[in-house]
Amino acid sequence: MPNYDYVCLACGQRFEVFLSYSEYGVKKVRCAHCNSPKIKRRLPRVRLLKSEESRMESMADGLSGLEGMEEDPKALGQMMRKMGREMGEDLPPEFDDVVDRLEAGQSPEDIESSLPESGTDDE
């Protein structure tokens, strides 16, 4: 019995629903955050098996155009998304949120100032 990923079209939050195969497509799903019926299924990532060498080559290609990227948040977001895919690991939802905001044109400084503290003290 799998978990299904959804995004709410009303509040924009992502959530996961556990449904049996017989429930999927039959049971009405609502947003876990605002209870809205306006939702859309998010398809999971498809994983391709790559060698370590192949992944490193792809990541190196992505790093080749870093010059001036601090002035272009959209390009930075696209590069981060590509690098995240190349890593071949599940990244936390916060990663997708930050990349979405960069691709929407928000500056890294604005994003950083709105994130909660990391819990590290430099004292």
Secondary structure, DSSP 8 states (H G I E B T S, - for coil): --EEEEEETTT--EEEEE--TTTTTTS----TTT--S-EEEE---------HHHHHHHHHHHHTT-TTGGG-HHHHHHHHHHHHHHHTS---HHHHHHHHHHHTT--HHHHHHHS---S----
